[in-house]
Amino acid sequence: MDFKNLFRKIFNDSQESVTPQTIIDTFNNQFDSPLNTEWHKTDQFYEAIFYKNELEHIAVYRANGTYVCLKINLQLESIPDAIYQATKSHGEVMNAIKINYADLQNFEIIVRDQNLIRYSLLLDAQGEIVDKKIV
């Protein structure tokens, strides 16, 4: 018996059962053939974590089923040049997430400076830094 898959199924089924059906329906209508979907609830949102085109995606919804955004973990070599140029002076790029809202796009970049301090940079689509904080 494959216990790993059994426990994964039990855990995923229990997570999905606490996610409102309206959110699950919205998600299923929005995304075609997502792989390995896992549902998580934060204080204010429901998140569907799944894979598509070998990249991790996180779809975020409000409790009423309203779509908030889609976060996509990018491969470092696929960071748009304007975003990379804006971040390289802050340190070594460790992680990049593209955040798609209905009407705009942002990027969250984790960088590590020469003292090994990690920062989260939030940039708009043109590469302007909106926020910077230590993580």
N, C-alpha and C positions, 0 to 999 in steps of 0.2 A: 504494500500500500504506500502511496506517495503522500507522506504526512505534510511535507512542505506545501504542496498544492492544496491539500485538505484545509490546513490552517489558513492559507491565503484566501481560499474561497469563503471560509467561515468569517474571517475578518472583513473581507470586502463586502460580503452580503450584509453583515451587520452594519457596516458604515453606510451602505447604500440604503438600507431600510430606514435610517434616520434622516436621510436626505428627502425633502418633500418631492412628491412625484412631479409637480409642476416644474421643478428645477431639472429633474432628470429628463423630462420630456423636451424642455427647451434645449438642453445640452444635446440630446439625440437628434433633434431637428437641425441643430447648428453644425455638428461635426459628423462627417462620414467616416465610418470605420476607424474610430480611435482604438489604440491598443493599450491593454492593461490599465484601464481606468480605475482610479481609486478616489473615493470621496472623503473630504475632510471638512470639518466645520470649525471656523474661527469664531471670535466673539461676534462679528457682524456679518460674515459671509460664508458661503459654501464654495468649496474649491474642488474641481474635478482635475486630477492630475493624470495625464495620459501621454502616450507617445504617438507621434506622427512624423513620417519622414526621418525616423531615427533621432528625433529631437524631443526633449521633454516639453510639454505644454501644460499650462495651468489656466483653466477657464474659471473665472470668478463670477459668482452670482449673489444677488441679494436674497433674503429670505422669501420675498414675494415672487421670485423667479426671474427678476430683471437681470439681464446680462450686464456686467460691469466692465470686464476687460479680459484680454487673453495675454498671458505672459509666455514667452518662448525662450528657453535657454539656448543661446547661440553658441556655435563653435567659434573660438576666438578668431580664426581666419575669415569668418564671415561677418565680422563687425564692419559696418559701413565706414568708409575712410574718414568722413567728417567727424564721426563719433570717436574713432580711434585717435585722430589728431588732437581732439579736444581733451582726451584723457591721458595721453602718454606723458605729459609733464607732471602728472600727479603720482606716477609710479607705475609699477608693473601690473598689467591687466591680468586679473585672476579669473573673473567670471563676467559674463555679459548676458543680460536679459532684455529682450525687446518687449515692450508693453504696448499692445494695441487696444486703444479705446475706440468707441464708435466714431469719434471725430478727430482724434489726434494720436500721435505715436511718440512714446518716450523710450529711453534706454536707461537701465540701471546697470552700472558697471562697478564691480568690486576691484579696487586697486590696492597694491601693497607698496608702501614707500620704502626708502632705503633703510629706515629704522624698523622695518617689518610691521609697521602699523597699517591696519587695513581701513580703508575708507569706502563708503558707498557714495557713488556719484549718480545723481539723477540728471539726465540730459534730455533736452527736447530733440526733435528730429533734425534740427539744423546744427546740433552740437553745442548749444549754449547750456552751461551748467545751471540747473535750477536749484539743486540742493547738494550739499556735501556734508557727510557726518561720519564719525568714527564708528566702526562696527566691531 
